[in-house]
Amino acid sequence: MYLPNHFKENDKKEIEKLIKQFPLATLICYLDGNFIANHIPIIHHKNNEYIGHIARANYLHETFPNGTNAIAIFRAEDSYISPNWYPTKPETHRHVPTWNYQVVHLHGHLSFYKSKKDKLSTVGKLTKTYELAFSGKKAWKMSDAPKDFMEQMLENIVAFKLKVERISAKSKISQNREKVDYESVQSVMKDLDKTSLYNSMKRSV
């Protein structure tokens, strides 16, 4: 990823927030000159480990029975940025459109797990995290479904773990602009309900 120093995201809390808020990652592996991409929710487990699961019918676990190197890309909120939003534009008109966004790349080793214990642990953590976030006290629990049904659902998935060796993150949120332009773009993000970008820009001021 092209990563100028002024756009490099070093705040660990911001990186963790982006992954948690936008968990649907693009998981990319490489085999014989071809890239294999899947879109899968991934969640932090512990230390440098992230977990998720795929359908057993997804050939990824058969393609890499001993695991493989992989990249998980998390793309947060983004927005077109118009030169008209820069108060300094009338001074020189030396402004062009751009795009603001935040992304996180996790580089590491991907391993697959097929035991009932691993699958229960993975599904349980994903379910608990996002059911509580979206449903609160009415959160769905695995025990709400018939036992035989859940057994079949678990049989149809394969758990995985991504052991992260390197993280690269980018917050391109107008840091290279004059303060008055930065604040103007931040205000427009709020008006456009780009809440994540607005909050990240507010954090950076």
Buried (B, 14 or more C-beta within 10 A) or exposed (E): EEBEEEBEBEBEEBBEBBBBBBBEBBBBBEEEEEEBEBEBBBBBBEEBEBBBBBEBEBEBBEEBEEBBEBBBBBBBBBBEBBBEBBEBBEEEEEBEEBEBBBBBBBBBEBBBBEEEEBBBBBBEBBBBBBBEEEEEEEBEEBEEEEEEEBEEEBEEBBBBBBBBEEBBBBBBBBBEBEEEBBBBBBEBBBEEEBEBBBBBBEEBE
